[in-house]
Amino acid sequence: MAGEFDDIRARLEGISEELADLAIVRLRESIDAGGNELPVDERRLTRARRQVERAIGILREPDDSDVD
């Protein structure tokens, strides 16, 4: 079914953006506090965002059941 994952993909894209925004906030907070290393939270948020992006890509793939 074409487009059956569109809603889920759209929500995942929103989650990906939220994770990216939060990671940027963590970086800014670290810089403002005089930190010179990446915050642990930022690394975890970035890893989570990458995994969400992978899920989005998987849901964009053509449906295997459509192949004859």
C-alpha positions in Angstrom: 0.0 0.0 0.0 1.6 3.2 -1.1 1.8 5.8 1.6 0.7 3.6 4.4 3.7 4.7 6.5 3.4 8.4 5.6 1.9 9.4 9.0 4.5 7.4 11.0 7.4 8.9 8.8 6.1 12.4 9.4 6.0 11.9 13.1 9.5 10.4 13.1 10.7 13.4 11.1 9.3 15.6 13.8 11.0 13.6 16.5 14.3 13.8 14.6 14.0 17.6 14.5 13.2 17.7 18.2 16.3 15.5 19.0 18.5 17.8 16.9 17.1 20.9 18.5 17.7 19.4 22.0 21.3 18.4 21.1 22.0 22.0 20.0 20.6 23.3 23.3 22.9 20.9 25.2 25.9 22.2 23.1 25.0 25.8 23.7 24.6 25.2 27.5 28.0 23.5 27.6 29.7 26.3 25.7 28.0 28.9 27.9 29.3 27.1 30.9 32.8 27.1 29.6 32.9 23.4 28.7 35.4 22.2 26.2 34.1 18.7 25.7 30.9 17.5 24.1 28.2 16.8 26.7 27.2 13.2 27.2 23.6 14.0 26.6 24.4 15.6 23.2 26.1 12.4 22.1 23.2 10.3 23.2 20.7 12.6 21.5 22.7 12.6 18.3 22.8 8.7 18.3 19.1 8.6 18.9 18.5 11.0 16.0 20.6 8.9 13.7 18.6 5.8 14.6 15.3 7.7 14.0 16.7 8.8 10.6 17.5 5.2 9.8 13.9 4.2 10.6 12.6 7.0 8.3 14.8 5.7 5.5 13.6 2.1 6.0 10.0 3.3 5.9 10.8 5.1 2.6 12.0 1.9 1.0 9.6 0.3 -1.5 7.4 -2.4 -0.2 8.9 -5.9 -0.9 5.5 -7.4 -1.4 5.0 -5.2 -4.5 7.8 -7.1 -6.3 6.7 -9.9 -8.6 
